[in-house]
Amino acid sequence: MQVSVESTSALERRMTVGVSVERIETEVNKRLQQTARRAKVPGFRPGKVPMSVIRQRYEDAARQEALGDLIQSTFYEAVVEQKLNPAGAPAVEPKSFEKGKDLEYVATFEVFPEFTVGGFESIAIERLQADVADADVDNMLEILRKQNTRFEAAERAAENGDQLNIDFVGKIDGEAFAGGSAKGTQLVLGSGRMIPGFEDALVGVKAGEERVINPTFPADYQNLDLAGKTAEFTVTVNSIAAPQLPELNDDFFALFGVKEGGLEGFRAEVRKNMERELRQAIKSKVKNQVMDGLLAANPIEVPKALISNEVNRLRVQAVQQFGGNLKPEQLPAELFEEQAKRRVVLGLVVAEVVKQCELKPDDARVREMIQEMASAYQEPEQVVAWYYKNDQQMNEVRSVVLEEQVVDTVLQKANVTDKAVSYEEAVKPVEAPQTA
């Protein structure tokens, strides 16, 4: 087998492979002999068909099969011989494909980049420090109460926070428009569910009242036919219900699985969950900064094939998440290219950190992470046992732990500044950067 390799770009390789005619004929004859043992030809007993007849009938198919298999097998032999690491399937172009002659073909493919990860010292990390204060627990209790608000009929004018049952008909320039009418809609005033001005105009209405209001659709409204236009809505108020917050009692605590300890027991459970959320939020923000720092310190070119594969995965995830009748390939690739490239680069960089620093998942940290996740359930021991019996789940946890160990490795050399903040600031999601 003759092999030559040409670098056509930083990552693309053009490899020419020559396969001797003797090797080709050996593979063809092997297939013909296999065919002869099972071929059914009129006038001959199975296994007794003369090879000349077998060759006449089946040689073309056997040769095509042999050539296809040889291209596949010799390609992998060649990349091993040349110490190449392909990133995706090759594009194969036959150069010489004639019977009785050597086979020669050209395989064009990309390889994984070779690089060394560095620049840890240049990475700046702001690590938040926070505690769960009693006031934070008090605030969380109020949030939980509001999430479980009941509404009871009220014989008074509507106020912000009330739930109204309404019918409405919307018109623009005297003409009804699609989606502008409904019956029996439940609307909480002040929720911001309707367009600006709609809910405010209903404050003070009474049950049975009909009110005409004139809100204006925002200039950036998704329906361009309505954007910026003032509508006339005729609203009929069927009923008004006032919010009733539940009492902090045993019945309320039982909704969250707390059946003992009263208010203090419930506060302790809420605090434990908040502390878990706080740890995860701080850890996540540090990890994101580390990953951003690794990307900035290690700019590398990545194979287009890997980005394309990742784009396809993101398309599938988008369809699964949002549903509808779309097929993944109908979603424009450019919607996902930036995210896909980031994922591919990070995957390669993180893998190189693991390799350079000879990291392996720490068994103690794996168990600690599983116990942390299991603590959110009523039967944590059963959850832990389930993880250890599930190889796929265990591998996922090991991958997360390995990423954490990569983060810890970077933090040992990075420029880390601790910043004391409130609980609310620590758990607040990081806002995505605005795009022009």
C-alpha positions as CSV (number, residue, x, y, z in Angstrom):
1,M,0.0,0.0,0.0
2,Q,1.4,3.4,-1.1
3,V,0.4,6.5,0.9
4,S,1.2,10.2,0.5
5,V,-0.3,13.1,2.4
6,E,-0.6,16.7,1.5
7,S,-1.7,19.5,3.9
8,T,-4.1,21.7,2.0
9,S,-4.9,23.9,5.0
10,A,-4.2,24.0,8.8
11,L,-6.6,21.1,9.4
12,E,-7.4,19.7,6.0
13,R,-5.4,16.7,4.6
14,R,-5.4,15.3,1.1
15,M,-4.2,11.7,1.3
16,T,-3.5,9.6,-1.8
17,V,-3.6,5.8,-1.3
18,G,-2.6,3.1,-3.7
19,V,-3.7,-0.5,-3.4
20,S,-2.0,-3.3,-5.4
21,V,-3.9,-5.3,-7.9
22,E,-2.8,-8.5,-6.1
23,R,-4.6,-7.4,-2.9
24,I,-7.7,-6.4,-4.9
25,E,-7.9,-9.8,-6.7
26,T,-7.4,-11.7,-3.5
27,E,-10.4,-9.9,-2.0
28,V,-12.5,-10.4,-5.2
29,N,-11.7,-14.2,-5.3
30,K,-12.5,-14.5,-1.6
31,R,-16.0,-13.1,-2.2
32,L,-16.5,-15.3,-5.3
33,Q,-15.5,-18.4,-3.3
34,Q,-18.1,-17.5,-0.6
35,T,-20.7,-16.9,-3.3
36,A,-19.9,-20.3,-4.9
37,R,-20.8,-22.2,-1.7
38,R,-24.3,-20.8,-1.6
39,A,-25.2,-19.8,-5.1
40,K,-28.2,-21.5,-6.8
41,V,-27.8,-21.8,-10.5
42,P,-30.2,-23.9,-12.7
43,G,-28.6,-27.1,-13.8
44,F,-26.0,-27.3,-11.0
45,R,-26.2,-28.6,-7.4
46,P,-25.5,-26.1,-4.7
47,G,-21.7,-25.8,-4.1
48,K,-20.9,-27.5,-7.4
49,V,-21.3,-24.6,-9.8
50,P,-18.1,-24.2,-11.8
51,M,-16.0,-21.1,-10.9
52,S,-16.2,-19.9,-14.5
53,V,-20.0,-19.7,-14.2
54,I,-19.7,-18.0,-10.8
55,R,-17.2,-15.4,-12.1
56,Q,-19.4,-14.7,-15.2
57,R,-22.5,-14.1,-13.1
58,Y,-21.2,-12.5,-9.9
59,E,-17.7,-11.0,-10.5
60,D,-18.9,-7.4,-11.1
61,A,-20.8,-7.3,-7.9
62,A,-18.0,-9.0,-6.0
63,R,-15.5,-6.5,-7.3
64,Q,-17.6,-3.5,-6.4
65,E,-18.1,-4.8,-2.9
66,A,-14.4,-5.6,-2.5
67,L,-13.3,-2.2,-3.7
68,G,-15.7,-0.5,-1.3
69,D,-14.4,-2.5,1.6
70,L,-10.8,-2.0,0.6
71,I,-11.2,1.8,0.5
72,Q,-12.7,1.7,4.0
73,S,-10.1,-0.6,5.5
74,T,-7.0,0.9,3.7
75,F,-8.1,4.4,4.7
76,Y,-7.9,3.5,8.4
77,E,-4.7,1.6,7.9
78,A,-3.2,4.7,6.2
79,V,-4.2,7.2,8.9
80,V,-2.8,4.9,11.6
81,E,0.4,4.6,9.6
82,Q,0.7,8.3,9.0
83,K,-0.4,9.1,12.7
84,L,-3.3,11.2,11.6
85,N,-6.4,11.8,13.7
86,P,-9.4,12.3,11.4
87,A,-12.3,14.5,12.6
88,G,-15.1,13.1,10.5
89,A,-15.6,10.9,7.5
90,P,-13.4,11.5,4.4
91,A,-14.6,12.6,1.0
92,V,-13.2,9.8,-1.3
93,E,-12.4,10.4,-5.0
94,P,-11.2,7.4,-7.1
95,K,-8.2,8.2,-9.4
96,S,-7.7,4.8,-10.9
97,F,-10.5,2.2,-10.8
98,E,-9.8,-0.1,-13.7
99,K,-9.9,-3.9,-13.6
100,G,-6.5,-5.5,-13.7
101,K,-4.8,-2.4,-12.4
102,D,-3.8,-1.0,-9.0
103,L,-6.5,1.0,-7.2
104,E,-5.6,4.6,-6.4
105,Y,-7.9,7.0,-4.6
106,V,-7.7,10.4,-2.8
107,A,-9.3,10.9,0.6
108,T,-9.8,14.5,1.8
109,F,-10.6,15.0,5.4
110,E,-10.0,17.2,8.4
111,V,-7.9,16.3,11.4
112,F,-8.2,17.3,15.1
113,P,-6.0,20.3,15.9
114,E,-2.8,19.7,17.9
115,F,-2.2,22.3,20.6
116,T,-1.1,22.8,24.2
117,V,-3.5,24.5,26.6
118,G,-2.0,27.4,28.6
119,G,-2.7,30.9,29.8
120,F,-4.3,30.0,33.1
121,E,-2.5,32.9,34.8
122,S,-4.2,35.4,32.5
123,I,-7.7,34.3,33.5
124,A,-9.5,36.7,35.9
125,I,-12.2,35.1,38.1
126,E,-14.6,37.0,40.4
127,R,-15.8,34.4,43.0
128,L,-19.0,35.5,44.8
129,Q,-19.3,34.9,48.6
130,A,-22.7,34.9,50.2
131,D,-24.8,33.4,53.0
132,V,-28.5,32.7,53.5
133,A,-29.7,35.2,56.0
134,D,-32.9,35.0,58.0
135,A,-34.4,37.8,55.9
136,D,-33.7,35.7,52.8
137,V,-35.6,32.8,54.3
138,D,-38.5,35.1,55.2
139,N,-38.6,36.4,51.6
140,M,-38.6,32.9,50.2
141,L,-41.5,31.9,52.5
142,E,-43.5,34.8,51.0
143,I,-42.6,33.7,47.5
144,L,-43.8,30.2,48.3
145,R,-47.0,31.6,49.7
146,K,-47.6,33.7,46.6
147,Q,-47.0,30.7,44.4
148,N,-49.8,28.9,46.2
149,T,-52.2,31.9,46.1
150,R,-55.9,31.0,46.1
151,F,-58.5,33.4,44.7
152,E,-61.9,34.0,46.3
153,A,-64.9,35.9,45.0
154,A,-64.8,39.6,45.9
155,E,-67.8,42.0,46.0
156,R,-65.8,45.1,45.3
157,A,-64.0,47.1,42.6
158,A,-61.0,45.3,41.0
159,E,-57.5,46.0,42.3
160,N,-54.1,45.1,41.1
161,G,-53.5,41.4,42.1
162,D,-57.1,40.4,41.6
163,Q,-58.1,37.7,39.2
164,L,-60.7,38.7,36.7
165,N,-62.8,36.5,34.4
166,I,-63.4,38.4,31.3
167,D,-64.8,38.3,27.8
168,F,-63.3,40.8,25.3
169,V,-63.6,41.8,21.6
170,G,-60.8,43.8,20.0
171,K,-61.0,46.0,16.9
172,I,-58.7,48.2,14.9
173,D,-60.4,50.9,12.8
174,G,-63.7,49.3,13.5
175,E,-62.6,45.9,12.2
176,A,-62.1,42.8,14.4
177,F,-58.6,41.2,14.1
178,A,-57.4,37.7,14.5
179,G,-56.6,36.7,18.1
180,G,-58.2,39.9,19.4
181,S,-61.3,38.2,21.0
182,A,-61.8,35.6,23.8
183,K,-64.4,34.4,26.3
184,G,-63.9,33.3,29.9
185,T,-60.3,34.4,30.1
186,Q,-58.7,34.4,33.6
187,L,-56.5,37.5,34.0
188,V,-54.6,38.6,37.1
189,L,-54.3,42.4,37.0
190,G,-50.7,43.5,37.2
191,S,-49.3,40.2,35.8
192,G,-48.2,41.9,32.5
193,R,-49.8,39.2,30.5
194,M,-51.6,41.5,28.2
195,I,-50.3,44.4,26.1
196,P,-49.3,47.6,28.0
197,G,-52.3,49.6,29.2
198,F,-54.8,46.7,29.0
199,E,-54.6,45.6,32.6
200,D,-54.2,49.1,34.0
201,A,-57.4,50.2,32.3
202,L,-59.4,47.5,34.2
203,V,-58.4,48.6,37.7
204,G,-61.6,49.8,39.4
205,V,-64.1,47.7,37.3
206,K,-66.9,45.8,39.0
207,A,-68.4,42.4,38.2
208,G,-71.0,42.7,35.4
209,E,-69.5,45.9,34.1
210,E,-68.6,46.5,30.4
211,R,-65.7,48.8,29.8
212,V,-64.2,50.1,26.5
213,I,-60.4,50.5,26.6
214,N,-57.9,51.7,24.1
215,P,-54.4,50.3,24.6
216,T,-51.7,50.5,22.0
217,F,-49.7,47.6,20.7
218,P,-45.9,48.0,21.2
219,A,-43.9,49.1,18.2
220,D,-41.9,45.9,18.3
221,Y,-44.9,43.6,18.6
222,Q,-44.3,40.2,17.0
223,N,-47.4,40.6,14.7
224,L,-46.2,43.4,12.4
225,D,-49.8,44.1,11.2
226,L,-50.7,45.2,14.8
227,A,-47.4,46.8,15.9
228,G,-47.7,50.4,17.0
229,K,-51.5,50.5,16.4
230,T,-54.1,51.6,18.9
231,A,-56.9,49.1,19.4
232,E,-60.4,49.3,20.9
233,F,-61.3,46.5,23.3
234,T,-64.8,46.0,24.6
235,V,-64.3,44.1,27.9
236,T,-67.1,42.4,29.9
237,V,-66.1,41.5,33.5
238,N,-67.8,38.3,34.5
239,S,-66.3,38.0,38.0
240,I,-63.6,39.4,40.4
241,A,-61.6,37.2,42.8
242,A,-59.2,38.6,45.4
243,P,-55.9,36.8,46.2
244,Q,-55.8,34.9,49.5
245,L,-52.3,33.8,50.7
246,P,-52.1,30.5,52.6
247,E,-51.3,30.5,56.2
248,L,-47.9,29.1,57.4
249,N,-49.4,26.0,59.0
250,D,-49.0,22.2,58.9
251,D,-51.2,21.9,55.8
252,F,-49.0,24.4,53.9
253,F,-45.8,22.7,55.0
254,A,-47.2,19.3,53.9
255,L,-47.4,20.6,50.4
256,F,-43.6,20.6,50.3
257,G,-43.2,17.2,52.0
258,V,-42.5,18.6,55.5
259,K,-44.7,16.8,58.0
260,E,-42.8,17.4,61.3
261,G,-41.2,20.3,63.1
262,G,-43.8,23.0,62.4
263,L,-42.6,26.4,61.3
264,E,-39.0,26.0,62.5
265,G,-38.7,22.6,60.7
266,F,-40.1,24.1,57.5
267,R,-37.7,27.1,57.7
268,A,-34.8,24.7,58.2
269,E,-35.8,22.7,55.1
270,V,-36.2,25.9,53.1
271,R,-32.8,27.2,54.3
272,K,-31.2,23.9,53.3
273,N,-32.6,24.1,49.8
274,M,-31.6,27.7,49.5
275,E,-28.0,26.9,50.6
276,R,-27.9,24.1,48.0
277,E,-29.1,26.6,45.3
278,L,-26.6,29.1,46.5
279,R,-23.7,26.7,46.2
280,Q,-24.7,25.6,42.7
281,A,-25.2,29.2,41.5
282,I,-21.7,30.3,42.8
283,K,-20.1,27.2,41.3
284,S,-21.9,27.7,38.0
285,K,-20.8,31.3,37.7
286,V,-17.2,30.5,38.5
287,K,-17.2,27.6,36.0
288,N,-18.6,29.9,33.3
289,Q,-15.8,32.4,33.9
290,V,-13.2,29.7,33.8
291,M,-14.6,28.4,30.5
292,D,-14.7,31.9,29.0
293,G,-11.1,32.4,30.2
294,L,-9.9,29.1,28.6
295,L,-11.6,30.1,25.3
296,A,-9.9,33.6,25.3
297,A,-6.5,32.2,26.3
298,N,-6.5,29.3,23.8
299,P,-7.9,30.4,20.4
300,I,-7.8,27.3,18.1
301,E,-9.1,26.4,14.7
302,V,-11.6,23.6,14.8
303,P,-12.7,21.2,12.1
304,K,-15.8,22.3,10.1
305,A,-17.1,18.7,10.3
306,L,-17.2,18.8,14.1
307,I,-19.1,22.2,14.0
308,S,-21.5,20.8,11.5
309,N,-22.2,17.7,13.6
310,E,-22.8,19.9,16.7
311,V,-25.1,22.2,14.7
312,N,-27.2,19.1,13.8
313,R,-27.4,18.1,17.4
314,L,-28.5,21.6,18.4
315,R,-31.2,21.5,15.7
316,V,-32.6,18.2,17.0
317,Q,-32.6,19.6,20.6
318,A,-34.4,22.7,19.4
319,V,-37.1,20.7,17.7
320,Q,-37.5,18.4,20.8
321,Q,-37.8,21.5,23.1
322,F,-40.2,23.6,21.1
323,G,-42.1,20.9,19.3
324,G,-44.2,21.8,16.3
325,N,-44.1,20.2,12.8
326,L,-40.6,21.4,11.9
327,K,-37.9,19.0,10.9
328,P,-34.3,19.6,12.3
329,E,-32.9,20.3,8.8
330,Q,-35.5,23.0,8.2
331,L,-33.9,25.2,10.9
332,P,-31.2,27.5,9.4
333,A,-27.7,26.3,10.4
334,E,-26.5,29.9,11.0
335,L,-28.8,30.1,14.0
336,F,-26.6,27.5,15.8
337,E,-23.2,28.0,14.4
338,E,-21.8,30.3,17.1
339,Q,-23.0,28.1,19.9
340,A,-21.9,25.0,18.1
341,K,-18.4,26.4,17.6
342,R,-18.1,27.4,21.3
343,R,-19.1,23.9,22.4
344,V,-16.6,22.2,20.0
345,V,-13.7,24.5,21.0
346,L,-14.5,24.1,24.7
347,G,-14.8,20.3,24.4
348,L,-11.3,20.1,22.7
349,V,-9.7,22.6,25.2
350,V,-11.2,20.8,28.3
351,A,-10.2,17.4,27.0
352,E,-6.6,18.7,26.5
353,V,-6.5,20.1,30.1
354,V,-7.6,16.6,31.3
355,K,-4.9,15.0,29.2
356,Q,-2.1,17.5,30.1
357,C,-2.8,17.4,33.8
358,E,-3.6,13.7,33.8
359,L,-6.9,14.2,35.5
360,K,-9.3,11.3,36.4
361,P,-12.7,11.5,38.0
362,D,-12.3,11.5,41.8
363,D,-14.5,8.7,43.3
364,A,-15.0,10.6,46.5
365,R,-16.3,13.7,44.6
366,V,-18.5,11.5,42.5
367,R,-20.2,10.1,45.5
368,E,-20.4,13.5,47.1
369,M,-22.2,14.9,44.1
370,I,-24.6,12.0,43.9
371,Q,-25.4,12.5,47.6
372,E,-25.9,16.2,47.1
373,M,-28.4,15.6,44.3
374,A,-30.1,12.8,46.2
375,S,-30.6,15.0,49.3
376,A,-33.4,16.9,47.4
377,Y,-35.5,13.7,47.5
378,Q,-37.5,12.2,50.3
379,E,-35.7,8.9,50.0
380,P,-32.0,9.9,49.3
381,E,-30.6,6.5,50.0
382,Q,-32.7,5.0,47.2
383,V,-31.6,7.7,44.8
384,V,-27.9,7.0,45.5
385,A,-28.4,3.3,45.0
386,W,-30.2,4.0,41.7
387,Y,-27.3,6.0,40.4
388,Y,-24.7,3.3,41.3
389,K,-26.8,0.8,39.4
390,N,-27.1,2.9,36.3
391,D,-23.9,3.0,34.2
392,Q,-25.1,5.8,31.9
393,Q,-26.0,8.1,34.8
394,M,-22.8,7.3,36.6
395,N,-20.8,8.3,33.5
396,E,-22.6,11.6,33.2
397,V,-21.8,12.3,36.9
398,R,-18.2,11.4,36.3
399,S,-18.0,13.8,33.4
400,V,-19.4,16.6,35.5
401,V,-16.9,15.9,38.3
402,L,-14.1,15.8,35.8
403,E,-15.2,19.3,34.5
404,E,-15.2,20.5,38.1
405,Q,-11.6,19.2,38.5
406,V,-10.6,21.1,35.4
407,V,-12.1,24.2,36.9
408,D,-10.2,23.6,40.2
409,T,-7.0,23.1,38.2
410,V,-7.4,26.4,36.4
411,L,-8.4,28.2,39.7
412,Q,-5.1,27.2,41.2
413,K,-3.2,29.4,38.8
414,A,-5.9,32.0,37.8
415,N,-6.3,35.5,39.2
416,V,-9.2,34.9,41.6
417,T,-10.9,37.8,43.5
418,D,-13.5,37.1,46.2
419,K,-16.5,39.4,46.3
420,A,-19.1,39.5,49.2
421,V,-22.7,39.8,47.9
422,S,-26.2,39.2,49.0
423,Y,-28.0,35.9,48.5
424,E,-30.2,37.4,45.9
425,E,-27.3,38.8,43.8
426,A,-25.4,35.5,44.1
427,V,-28.3,33.4,42.7
428,K,-29.4,35.9,40.1
429,P,-28.9,34.5,36.6
430,V,-26.2,36.2,34.5
431,E,-27.8,38.3,31.8
432,A,-26.9,37.3,28.3
433,P,-25.0,40.0,26.4
434,Q,-27.1,42.3,24.2
435,T,-26.6,41.9,20.4
436,A,-26.9,44.8,18.0
